Amino acid sequence: VRSADLSTMDGNAEKIFAEGNLKGQALVKLVFPIIRKAKSEGKWELAEKWIDRVDEACLDADESKDQSISQLKHYYLHKEDIYKATKRYDLLISVLEESLAHFPKTLATKKSLIAAYIESGNLEQARSYIESKLDWKRPNWYFVEQLAHVESEAGNDELAWKYACIAFNTRGSQKHKLELHLLIAKIAEKLGKNDLSNDFKTLSILVRSEEKLPLNDELLEHIKNISDASLTVPKILQKYREDIIDGINQNREKCSGEIVWFP
């Protein structure tokens, strides 16, 4: 069945499948290579046809072995890719929730579920899910970032700004916060902080260039409008340090005075 040509692989597999003798692990070994190739070629309907023929109950879920990802997790990942590519968010959310029921510690799946909630417009579900995972004593910056994303989509820009600043101020390399740079730029622009918005787009460009990562269309367009060629990552971080701290502490009463030491 393993052929360089997807159509041939599919045709041969159909002949074997039609015989009716292929079940369980034998079927998995037949169809998983076809699914992978179909996905790589964007043949999502074909990939879905074969994944739907797999009996989930026969898949190995043990991840304590040398293999890093079990058959069952591969199954869920295949379905996730298919539903994400075809923008069927109800099915995507359902399979992600099912995957987390089996593999509750998988952060990547939690991230995908949050993104699916947001993309499908289920902002209240996204907000509720994120808040259930957040420990504000030691917040995971990614979850705080996504909470900022939710509030921005909901039009709560001041609250979105606060959460975005909290996320930005937590520990973590800038190379992991590329999407956060753009979220901050978006929220800042809505709040009239145009210089900050432009400089955070520049920050994203600089970090992506350092990491040899591609630029999206928005950033390619922004390059044309960069007026200060002397900007560096450290300069931008220092320039807006107080703005970020102010964003975190917004709506808190500020006090000033003199500290007096008593003997």
Salt bridges, closest charged atoms under 4 A:
ASP10 OD1 - LYS49 NZ 2.79
GLU14 OE2 - LYS49 NZ 2.76
GLU14 OE1 - ARG53 NH1 3.16
GLU41 OE2 - LYS37 NZ 3.33
GLU48 OE1 - ARG88 NH2 2.67
ASP52 OD1 - LYS79 NZ 3.93
ASP60 OD2 - LYS65 NZ 3.07
GLU63 OE1 - LYS73 NZ 3.21
GLU80 OE2 - LYS84 NZ 3.20
ASP81 OD2 - LYS39 NZ 2.74
GLU124 OE1 - ARG127 NH1 2.62
GLU151 OE2 - ARG127 NE 2.80
GLU153 OE2 - HIS149 NE2 3.75
GLU153 OE2 - LYS186 NZ 3.07
ASP157 OD1 - LYS190 NZ 2.89
GLU179 OE2 - ARG208 NH2 3.58
ASP199 OD2 - LYS239 NZ 2.92
GLU218 OE2 - LYS201 NZ 3.65
GLU221 OE1 - LYS224 NZ 3.21
ASP246 OD1 - LYS254 NZ 3.70
